[in-house]
Amino acid sequence: MRSAAGNVMGKIDQMTFKWLVDNLKSPDYQVVADTLEQLEKEKRPIAIPPVYFLSVQHPDSRVRARAAQALSLIDSEKEALKLTEGKTPEEGVKALIQRYGNFRAKP
């Protein structure tokens, strides 16, 4: 019985996390900022690639700044900066996905 409940909770957690990351695509600054705040609280390394992408590629400078702040809180070891140093944003995201995974790849 516990494993069935655990599986259900795991699926809900995955769906919630996917929803959070999908919210990062919102054109509404407040939605993105609130989502980044939630991702900061969770401190899940799998959030690092999309948050990094926002911090370097988002067209709104407020979002880039807020994402950079979130990235520093999620990645307190500053490993993402080391992995992306000298790389294009696309190369950086690929390196981060290799290190931390991709939320879409999770079952």
Steps between C-alpha positions, in 0.01 A plus 500: 500500500782741583670456164177575313452817704865588447466449125194727487676767706807468280291554186330802657841640595628451144190665351527791742867549420431486126224756548741728688763478229237556230396818685847639429381549140228743607515853355376629841796610714315434825419141401865437417621670819259301716605179327867577555424561867342155528793337319738676743311349792520151351871531410477212258808480278286396204369860494847636426497459118172689435579767760845549348344532155267773628792680663691530174239494223172653616416821310383679819794625706292478821443130438870445425598672825240311704605169343867571575403560863302174509787311339742618768262374771425165334864440406675620814821322397511711178561181302279624214726798444801270477321266258384782272807722504610590148203325338216636292162493677401192301824318581460603864148360520617173343783472754259568786248245373777241481593579861158558659254333265197626320158517663341371178712185510371400841236223499 
